[in-house]
């Protein structure tokens, strides 16, 4: 029974990550006044982008190609967003949906990489890729500055979620506990960055330009 619970928690993190990333992609499309087809495309590539890159890197079958329900879920989310009035989606919904997806998907990406025999350090990177690539693809397609090119905390939150998950597993915490705590920590850090505009320091040259 505990193993079933662990598998269920990890699977839920997968679905939540895909769903909220799909939501953020669809929201981006409707705010750009795009068609339903474009909204569905944005939802799909944002929802599965990070996981697709992860699966290709670890040598696993690309997950959504093997499970037709994933694409159907992304398209359904796009349809719901597209037919609902824009006023039902407050200004920061996209950012908060992205924060949920980032944290949950980072943990799931690390867990799947570990299950495929990837060592902990590269598995952490697989978590970061899973959590960040979908949003990056969305931003590039939309023609807006990508979040990873801004100092605002984003990749760091994914790394925290993945790293804490691995640390808790290493000290003997159960998979479900490690997954939930890691995802929550990543979400709280990203949420704090959204709420208070937290950012990492940017590079500054160590000397002035010649005069």
Order of alpha helices (4+ residues) and beta strands (2+ residues): alpha-alpha-alpha-alpha-alpha-alpha-alpha-alpha
